Amino acid sequence: MDTARLQWGLSQVTSSDIQEALAEAGLQPLSTSSLDSLKVYLDLLLKWNSRLNLTAIREPEAIVRRHFIESLVGAERLPQGIKTLLDFGSGAGFPGIPIAIRRPEITVTLGESQAKKSAFLREAGRALGIPVEVYDGRIEFMPETRQFGAVALRAVDRMEEACVEALRRVETGGWLVLFATRPSVPRLIAPLKGIAWRSPVVFAGTVEEIILVGRKLAPLE
Ligand SMILES: C[S@@+](CC[C@H](N)C(=O)[O-])C[C@H]1O[C@@H](n2cnc3c(N)ncnc32)[C@H](O)[C@@H]1O
């Protein structure tokens, strides 16, 4: 690993390396401009991560494999017709930013309570020229009148409570999208009523990590 390049936030991962990783994961190829956006995002993330510790994963190849690919699997599996999506606890932008790149028809809101991370998310939106909204604060304080066609959660602290909060912000007929491990699913979905769950998507190369998508059938009581 070339430490000088990493220090400047420039990785040796190229757009074609990203395309290759997509193919290995069985994902559709991306356009040149989407690949370029992912590369800009990767370099920006590495640059900010060296000072702000936005993600514990530091190796560029591992960021692509874990964060980009998982988020893009989610993006590909989101049902058609979704117009708005809230990424609940977006952190360094996963899965929200790759979803905004892969599914430009969806207006993405990145919800993040830590100021340093929401500052990074704003900068990433600007650098990539994508129209993401950053909601700077805890989602519990977001007015419930804000409703979304989908709410996605990945690796959020106190995930059980977060799922209940998230469901309040899914419009009727909209989708809850959980990035979870298989053993955690019964505990996560037990308090969530009135959802029709689809079969989980299992990540290639793992047996435990899944994406679970469910449709909210009726307003909450
Ligand atoms: C472990 S990180 C994961 C981030 C990202 N989703 C990912 O998969 O890489 C969880 C993030 O959720 C944020 N978070 C946790 N609870 C939240 C809440 N109630 N409202 C907004 N952000 C929250 C934390 O600040 C943290 O940045």
The ligand as a Tripos MOL2 file, in Angstrom:
@<TRIPOS>MOLECULE
LIG
   27    29     1     0     0
SMALL
NO_CHARGES

@<TRIPOS>ATOM
      1 C1        -22.3100    2.3420   12.9670 C.3       1 LIG1
      2 S1        -22.7180    3.7520   12.0630 S.3       1 LIG1
      3 C2        -23.2350    3.0240   10.5440 C.3       1 LIG1
      4 C3        -23.3660    4.0200    9.4770 C.3       1 LIG1
      5 C4        -23.8090    3.5110    8.1030 C.3       1 LIG1
      6 N1        -25.2380    3.2640    8.0670 N.3       1 LIG1
      7 C5        -23.0430    2.2900    7.6520 C.2       1 LIG1
      8 O1        -23.6650    1.2490    7.4360 O.co2     1 LIG1
      9 O2        -21.8110    2.3710    7.4790 O.co2     1 LIG1
     10 C6        -24.2970    4.2660   12.7500 C.3       1 LIG1
     11 C7        -24.5540    5.7430   12.5000 C.3       1 LIG1
     12 O3        -25.8980    6.0360   12.8390 O.3       1 LIG1
     13 C8        -25.9580    7.2810   13.4980 C.3       1 LIG1
     14 N2        -27.1870    7.2340   14.3070 N.ar      1 LIG1
     15 C9        -27.4720    6.3170   15.2780 C.ar      1 LIG1
     16 N3        -28.7050    6.5400   15.7840 N.ar      1 LIG1
     17 C10       -29.2070    7.6060   15.0980 C.ar      1 LIG1
     18 C11       -30.4470    8.3130   15.1670 C.ar      1 LIG1
     19 N4        -31.3800    7.9480   16.0280 N.pl3     1 LIG1
     20 N5        -30.6500    9.3420   14.3180 N.ar      1 LIG1
     21 C12       -29.6790    9.7040   13.4380 C.ar      1 LIG1
     22 N6        -28.4800    9.0810   13.3410 N.ar      1 LIG1
     23 C13       -28.2450    8.0490   14.1550 C.ar      1 LIG1
     24 C14       -24.6600    7.3400   14.2960 C.3       1 LIG1
     25 O4        -24.2740    8.6660   14.5720 O.3       1 LIG1
     26 C15       -23.6850    6.6380   13.3640 C.3       1 LIG1
     27 O5        -23.0100    7.5370   12.5290 O.3       1 LIG1
@<TRIPOS>BOND
     1     1     2 1
     2     2     3 1
     3     2    10 1
     4     3     4 1
     5     4     5 1
     6     5     6 1
     7     5     7 1
     8     7     8 2
     9     7     9 1
    10    10    11 1
    11    11    12 1
    12    11    26 1
    13    12    13 1
    14    13    14 1
    15    13    24 1
    16    14    15 ar
    17    14    23 ar
    18    15    16 ar
    19    16    17 ar
    20    17    18 ar
    21    17    23 ar
    22    18    19 1
    23    18    20 ar
    24    20    21 ar
    25    21    22 ar
    26    22    23 ar
    27    24    25 1
    28    24    26 1
    29    26    27 1
@<TRIPOS>SUBSTRUCTURE
     1 LIG1         1 GROUP 0 **** ****
